[in-house]
Amino acid sequence: MKTHVRKGDTVEVITGKSKGKRGVVTSLNAAKQTVIVEGARILKKATKPSENDPEGGIKEIDGPIHISNVKKVS
């Protein structure tokens, strides 16, 4: 499916809580029509301690945003 943004593009969020935030597209899911923008829509995720992360705890991750809610900026 063709989209108006690609991985590595700088975009601005145009609706929602993160309105006005700018960032780089780190991931694109064309099937679900979502993008992950660095620094926009921060989610908190609880993780259990593991071998890779012995501390565990609450981590902040970037959440997906629908592709229609972002616009490409130069």
OpenMM code with the backbone's topology and positions (N, CA, C; nanometers):
from openmm import Vec3, app, unit

residues = "MET LYS THR HIS VAL ARG LYS GLY ASP THR VAL GLU VAL ILE THR GLY LYS SER LYS GLY LYS ARG GLY VAL VAL THR SER LEU ASN ALA ALA LYS GLN THR VAL ILE VAL GLU GLY ALA ARG ILE LEU LYS LYS ALA THR LYS PRO SER GLU ASN ASP PRO GLU GLY GLY ILE LYS GLU ILE ASP GLY PRO ILE HIS ILE SER ASN VAL LYS LYS VAL SER".split()
positions = [
    Vec3(0.0835, -0.1172, 0.0000),
    Vec3(0.0000, 0.0000, 0.0000),
    Vec3(0.0891, 0.1250, 0.0000),
    Vec3(0.0546, 0.2230, -0.0790),
    Vec3(0.1330, 0.3447, -0.0899),
    Vec3(0.0951, 0.4414, 0.0227),
    Vec3(0.1968, 0.5012, 0.0838),
    Vec3(0.1740, 0.5969, 0.1912),
    Vec3(0.2456, 0.7280, 0.1600),
    Vec3(0.2051, 0.8350, 0.2286),
    Vec3(0.2658, 0.9658, 0.2037),
    Vec3(0.3905, 0.9902, 0.2886),
    Vec3(0.4215, 0.8999, 0.3805),
    Vec3(0.5433, 0.9116, 0.4613),
    Vec3(0.6218, 0.7818, 0.4540),
    Vec3(0.7515, 0.7937, 0.4807),
    Vec3(0.8396, 0.6774, 0.4826),
    Vec3(0.9223, 0.6791, 0.6096),
    Vec3(0.9861, 0.5683, 0.6376),
    Vec3(1.0757, 0.5582, 0.7510),
    Vec3(1.1890, 0.6594, 0.7323),
    Vec3(1.2172, 0.7389, 0.8356),
    Vec3(1.3232, 0.8384, 0.8284),
    Vec3(1.2723, 0.9785, 0.7971),
    Vec3(1.1457, 0.9924, 0.7543),
    Vec3(1.0883, 1.1244, 0.7260),
    Vec3(1.0602, 1.1992, 0.8563),
    Vec3(1.0691, 1.3315, 0.8496),
    Vec3(1.0309, 1.4153, 0.9627),
    Vec3(0.8846, 1.4516, 0.9448),
    Vec3(0.8046, 1.4276, 1.0490),
    Vec3(0.6610, 1.4530, 1.0416),
    Vec3(0.6154, 1.5346, 1.1621),
    Vec3(0.4952, 1.5926, 1.1486),
    Vec3(0.4320, 1.6665, 1.2575),
    Vec3(0.2967, 1.6025, 1.2841),
    Vec3(0.2633, 1.5851, 1.4121),
    Vec3(0.1344, 1.5288, 1.4504),
    Vec3(0.0315, 1.6407, 1.4423),
    Vec3(-0.0814, 1.6157, 1.3738),
    Vec3(-0.1791, 1.7224, 1.3510),
    Vec3(-0.3055, 1.7100, 1.4363),
    Vec3(-0.3265, 1.5975, 1.5050),
    Vec3(-0.4422, 1.5832, 1.5934),
    Vec3(-0.4047, 1.5027, 1.7166),
    Vec3(-0.4896, 1.5100, 1.8183),
    Vec3(-0.4705, 1.4304, 1.9390),
    Vec3(-0.3880, 1.5009, 2.0452),
    Vec3(-0.3554, 1.4272, 2.1518),
    Vec3(-0.2787, 1.4818, 2.2635),
    Vec3(-0.1402, 1.5294, 2.2221),
    Vec3(-0.0825, 1.4643, 2.1249),
    Vec3(0.0533, 1.4970, 2.0807),
    Vec3(0.0540, 1.5997, 1.9682),
    Vec3(-0.0549, 1.6725, 1.9505),
    Vec3(-0.0668, 1.7697, 1.8413),
    Vec3(0.0466, 1.8717, 1.8473),
    Vec3(0.1097, 1.8948, 1.7320),
    Vec3(0.2172, 1.9927, 1.7227),
    Vec3(0.3566, 1.9360, 1.7424),
    Vec3(0.3665, 1.8141, 1.7931),
    Vec3(0.4982, 1.7540, 1.8138),
    Vec3(0.5563, 1.7076, 1.6808),
    Vec3(0.6864, 1.7263, 1.6677),
    Vec3(0.7572, 1.6824, 1.5471),
    Vec3(0.8562, 1.5743, 1.5840),
    Vec3(0.8788, 1.4834, 1.4907),
    Vec3(0.9745, 1.3772, 1.5133),
    Vec3(0.9999, 1.2997, 1.3855),
    Vec3(1.0890, 1.2033, 1.3981),
    Vec3(1.1283, 1.1195, 1.2847),
    Vec3(1.0494, 0.9893, 1.2907),
    Vec3(1.0020, 0.9425, 1.1763),
    Vec3(0.9303, 0.8152, 1.1680),
    Vec3(1.0318, 0.7031, 1.1867),
    Vec3(1.0128, 0.6241, 1.2929),
    Vec3(1.1049, 0.5141, 1.3204),
    Vec3(1.0520, 0.3820, 1.2674),
    Vec3(0.9184, 0.3728, 1.2513),
    Vec3(0.8580, 0.2485, 1.2047),
    Vec3(0.7289, 0.2809, 1.1310),
    Vec3(0.6959, 0.1976, 1.0320),
    Vec3(0.5763, 0.2170, 0.9514),
    Vec3(0.5093, 0.0826, 0.9310),
    Vec3(0.3797, 0.0739, 0.9602),
    Vec3(0.3029, -0.0480, 0.9374),
    Vec3(0.1939, -0.0146, 0.8365),
    Vec3(0.2171, -0.0444, 0.7095),
    Vec3(0.1237, -0.0093, 0.6028),
    Vec3(-0.0075, -0.0876, 0.6136),
    Vec3(-0.0028, -0.2099, 0.6619),
    Vec3(-0.1237, -0.2910, 0.6730),
    Vec3(-0.2214, -0.2316, 0.7756),
    Vec3(-0.1698, -0.1855, 0.8876),
    Vec3(-0.2538, -0.1238, 0.9911),
    Vec3(-0.2648, 0.0270, 0.9745),
    Vec3(-0.1910, 0.0824, 0.8802),
    Vec3(-0.1863, 0.2262, 0.8528),
    Vec3(-0.1455, 0.3057, 0.9770),
    Vec3(-0.0374, 0.2614, 1.0422),
    Vec3(0.0137, 0.3319, 1.1596),
    Vec3(0.1614, 0.3616, 1.1425),
    Vec3(0.2066, 0.4659, 1.2102),
    Vec3(0.3478, 0.5016, 1.2144),
    Vec3(0.3879, 0.5205, 1.3594),
    Vec3(0.5153, 0.5014, 1.3877),
    Vec3(0.5694, 0.5313, 1.5197),
    Vec3(0.6632, 0.6489, 1.5021),
    Vec3(0.6309, 0.7591, 1.5713),
    Vec3(0.7069, 0.8826, 1.5617),
    Vec3(0.7875, 0.8993, 1.6891),
    Vec3(0.9166, 0.9225, 1.6725),
    Vec3(1.0063, 0.9380, 1.7858),
    Vec3(0.9665, 1.0611, 1.8678),
    Vec3(0.9374, 1.0414, 1.9958),
    Vec3(0.9056, 1.1523, 2.0857),
    Vec3(0.7587, 1.1903, 2.0922),
    Vec3(0.6729, 1.1283, 2.0132),
    Vec3(0.5295, 1.1574, 2.0170),
    Vec3(0.4551, 1.0358, 2.0706),
    Vec3(0.3474, 1.0588, 2.1416),
    Vec3(0.2638, 0.9537, 2.2010),
    Vec3(0.3467, 0.8563, 2.2842),
    Vec3(0.4015, 0.9060, 2.3935),
    Vec3(0.4806, 0.8242, 2.4847),
    Vec3(0.3863, 0.7386, 2.5691),
    Vec3(0.4098, 0.6084, 2.5700),
    Vec3(0.3331, 0.5141, 2.6500),
    Vec3(0.4218, 0.4571, 2.7594),
    Vec3(0.3615, 0.4198, 2.8714),
    Vec3(0.4356, 0.3555, 2.9788),
    Vec3(0.3997, 0.2081, 2.9792),
    Vec3(0.5024, 0.1229, 2.9811),
    Vec3(0.4818, -0.0204, 2.9750),
    Vec3(0.5537, -0.0859, 3.0922),
    Vec3(0.4819, -0.1687, 3.1666),
    Vec3(0.5405, -0.2420, 3.2782),
    Vec3(0.6109, -0.3658, 3.2242),
    Vec3(0.7373, -0.3867, 3.2644),
    Vec3(0.8125, -0.5033, 3.2185),
    Vec3(0.8651, -0.5815, 3.3379),
    Vec3(0.8649, -0.7115, 3.3229),
    Vec3(0.9186, -0.7981, 3.4270),
    Vec3(1.0704, -0.8034, 3.4139),
    Vec3(1.1405, -0.8286, 3.5222),
    Vec3(1.2854, -0.8475, 3.5111),
    Vec3(1.3169, -0.9676, 3.4221),
    Vec3(1.4194, -0.9532, 3.3386),
    Vec3(1.4598, -1.0613, 3.2506),
    Vec3(1.6122, -1.0642, 3.2446),
    Vec3(1.6652, -1.1557, 3.1678),
    Vec3(1.8096, -1.1661, 3.1542),
    Vec3(1.8672, -1.0413, 3.0866),
    Vec3(1.7961, -0.9890, 2.9860),
    Vec3(1.8413, -0.8693, 2.9162),
    Vec3(1.8235, -0.7433, 3.0002),
    Vec3(1.7184, -0.7394, 3.0819),
    Vec3(1.6877, -0.6229, 3.1648),
    Vec3(1.6600, -0.6682, 3.3080),
    Vec3(1.7647, -0.6838, 3.3903),
    Vec3(1.7460, -0.7374, 3.5244),
    Vec3(1.6648, -0.6456, 3.6168),
    Vec3(1.6582, -0.5175, 3.5862),
    Vec3(1.5835, -0.4239, 3.6696),
    Vec3(1.4323, -0.4385, 3.6502),
    Vec3(1.3871, -0.4522, 3.5256),
    Vec3(1.2442, -0.4536, 3.4979),
    Vec3(1.1875, -0.3144, 3.5239),
    Vec3(1.0614, -0.3053, 3.5652),
    Vec3(1.0011, -0.1777, 3.6004),
    Vec3(0.9191, -0.1179, 3.4878),
    Vec3(0.8944, 0.0127, 3.4990),
    Vec3(0.8109, 0.0832, 3.4023),
    Vec3(0.8990, 0.1525, 3.3000),
    Vec3(0.8783, 0.1196, 3.1736),
    Vec3(0.9568, 0.1756, 3.0633),
    Vec3(0.8680, 0.2666, 2.9793),
    Vec3(0.9272, 0.3711, 2.9219),
    Vec3(0.8532, 0.4593, 2.8316),
    Vec3(0.8871, 0.4212, 2.6880),
    Vec3(0.7825, 0.3980, 2.6084),
    Vec3(0.8006, 0.3598, 2.4675),
    Vec3(0.7181, 0.4544, 2.3798),
    Vec3(0.7529, 0.4618, 2.2516),
    Vec3(0.6762, 0.5405, 2.1554),
    Vec3(0.5606, 0.4555, 2.1041),
    Vec3(0.4397, 0.5116, 2.1075),
    Vec3(0.3223, 0.4393, 2.0619),
    Vec3(0.2869, 0.4708, 1.9180),
    Vec3(0.2035, 0.3863, 1.8569),
    Vec3(0.1645, 0.4082, 1.7178),
    Vec3(0.0632, 0.5213, 1.7032),
    Vec3(0.0684, 0.5886, 1.5878),
    Vec3(-0.0246, 0.6952, 1.5527),
    Vec3(-0.0789, 0.6625, 1.4138),
    Vec3(-0.2071, 0.6843, 1.3927),
    Vec3(-0.2643, 0.6570, 1.2607),
    Vec3(-0.2009, 0.7496, 1.1579),
    Vec3(-0.1782, 0.6959, 1.0405),
    Vec3(-0.1045, 0.7670, 0.9358),
    Vec3(-0.1767, 0.8946, 0.8898),
    Vec3(-0.3091, 0.8997, 0.9064),
    Vec3(-0.3845, 1.0187, 0.8660),
    Vec3(-0.3661, 1.1345, 0.9655),
    Vec3(-0.3085, 1.1065, 1.0814),
    Vec3(-0.2903, 1.2092, 1.1837),
    Vec3(-0.1527, 1.2714, 1.1829),
    Vec3(-0.0742, 1.2452, 1.0801),
    Vec3(0.0588, 1.3064, 1.0673),
    Vec3(0.0727, 1.3682, 0.9284),
    Vec3(0.1542, 1.4749, 0.9222),
    Vec3(0.1847, 1.5325, 0.7920),
    Vec3(0.3353, 1.5502, 0.7803),
    Vec3(0.3846, 1.5317, 0.6612),
    Vec3(0.5271, 1.5393, 0.6336),
    Vec3(0.5716, 1.6858, 0.6351),
    Vec3(0.6850, 1.7135, 0.7003),
    Vec3(0.7435, 1.8477, 0.6991),
    Vec3(0.8846, 1.8388, 0.6426),
    Vec3(0.9326, 1.9503, 0.5848),
    Vec3(1.0651, 1.9453, 0.5242),
    Vec3(1.1734, 1.9852, 0.6200),
] * unit.nanometer
topology = app.Topology()
chain = topology.addChain("A")
for resn in residues:
    res = topology.addResidue(resn, chain)
    for name in ("N", "CA", "C"):
        topology.addAtom(name, app.Element.getBySymbol(name[0]), res)
